[in-house]
Amino acid sequence: MILESITLHPFAGISQETVRFGKKLNVFIGENESGKSTLYNAIKAALFLPLSPRAKTKDALELEDYFPASGSNVIRLTLVFESGGETYTLHKCWSRDAALQQISLKSANRLLEGPTEVEKELALLLHFNRATWEHVLLIPQSSIRETVKQLEDKKTEVFNATQLPGLVTGDIDPKTFVK
């Protein structure tokens, strides 16, 4: 999976912003409060947070933090990515009013709507579980040092895991990743 862009409209403290990603490694550097963590959280929310998380779960509490301080009842993200040579557009709209919630995944060949269908297809397109994305592929600033140390300590195990038969690596070349 290669992320192409994400639009926050609105999400957390951002009312409308589109961020485009490069085809390779993307690193976001900026002053405190410039939106780095918001961007990280937006990607994570688009990929993993359900429309209706169970009350008082970590996901539900996290989602509440992303509603704008202005009292808006809606947060929206649109994530465009490429997987297997096909471009997809994932649109998620969370609301405290269930009637306003929306989720869709569109490609050139089809449109999926509804949480069950979209989340099932998204899980197939992600190729890796949530923990791998959150701790290896999308690394927050506060975790970089620990993630790099763990990868260095387990380099042989990571390399061996990339040799597993039937491993679907998507757009990540295992040898380049290990290097």
N, C-alpha and C positions, 0 to 999 in steps of 0.2 A: 504494500500500500504506500503510495506517495501522496502526501498532502499537498494540494495545490493552493487552496485559499480557505479562509474562514471569515464569515461575516457575523459580527456581533450586533444585534439590532432589536432591542437593547439587551445588554448583559452586564451585570455588576455595575460598575461606574461608567460604562461606555454606552452612549446612546446609539451610535451608528458608526461602525468602522469595519473595513475589510482589510485583512492582512494576507498578502500573497507569500507563498513559500518557494524557496529554490528547490531544485530537483535533488540536491544532496543534503548534507548536514546543514541545519539551520540553528543558529545561536542568536539569542536575543539579549542584548546588552543595553542597559539604560540606568538612569537615575532611579532612586527609590520612588515609588508611586508613579512610575511611568507606564505601567500596564503589563509588565512581564509576567507576573503571577496571574493576572486576569486572563492573559492569552493562554497560558498553560492550563488554567482551570477551564477555560472555554473548550479547548480541544478535548480535555478529559471528559467534560460534561457531554459534549456532542457524541463521543464514542461510547460512553459507559453509563451515564445517568439515565435511569428510566423516567418516563413521563410522570408516573405516579409512584414514587418510592413509598414504601411502607412508613407510616408515621414513626418518628423518633429513631429511625435508623440513621447511620452515618450519612448515607446518600441524601436522605430527606433534610437533615440538618445542614449539609453542605449546600444543597440547592437553595435553601432559604437565604443564604449569604449572597446569592447572585441576583436577587431581585433588587432593582434600583431603589435607592434611598427616597426617590421621589414618590414612592408608594405605588408604582406601576404594578399591575396584577399579572404582567406577562413578561417573559424573557424568551428570546429567540436566538438560535444559531443556525447558520447555513454553512456546512462543510463540504467543499469540493475536493475529491480525491480520485486517484487513478489506481486501479488494481487489475492485474491481468490484462493490461492493454485497453481497458474500458474506463471511461470517466463516469463517476457517480456524483450525485448531489444529494446530500443528507440534510434534511430540514427538520429541526425540532423546535417546538414551541411549548414551553411549560407555562402553566397558569395555576393560580390557586383556585380558579373556576374550571373544573374538569371539562366543561363544554367547550372551552377555548383551546384545549390542548390539541396539538397536531404533531404527527410524525410522518415523514415520507422519505423514500429512497428512490431516486430516479436515475436511470441510465438511458442510453440511446434506444435500448430494446424493450424496456419495461418500467412500470411505475408500481412500487409497493407502498401501501398505506396501512397504518395501524401498527401498534406496538409489537404485537406478536410476530407479524411477518417481517417487519423492518429489522427488529432486533435479532431475529434468527439469521437473516441474510447478512447483517452487519458482522455477526460473530464469525461467519464463514469467511468474510472478506478480510477480517483483522488478522487471521492466521495465528495469532498469539493470544494468550489470555491477558486479562486486565493487569495483573501484577507485572508481567513482562513489559507491557506498554508503559506503565506508571513508574517503573524502577530502572528500565534499561533504555527504552526507545524514546520516551518523553521524560526527561530528567529535570526536576525542579532544581533551581540553584542550590537550595539547602541540602540536596542529596548528591550532588555531583561527586564530591570527594569520596564519599562512602561507596557509591556505585562503582566508580573507577577502581577503588581498592578491592572491592569484592570481585570484579571482573578480572583484575590482575591475579588475585589469589586463586581464582578458579579457572584460569585460562585454559588449562588442559581439559577440564570438564566441559567448558563451553565449546571448545573445538570438537571434542568427542560427540557432543550433542548435535552439532551441525552435520555429523556424518550418519545420523540415524536414517535407516531406509524409510522412504515415504514421507520424510519431513517436507512440509510445504513452507517455503521461506518467503513466498511472495516476492517482493522487490528487493529483498536484502540478500546480498551475496554473503554467504556464511564466512568465507575466508577473509573477505574485506572487513566484516564485522569483528572477527577475532583479532585481526591485525590492529 
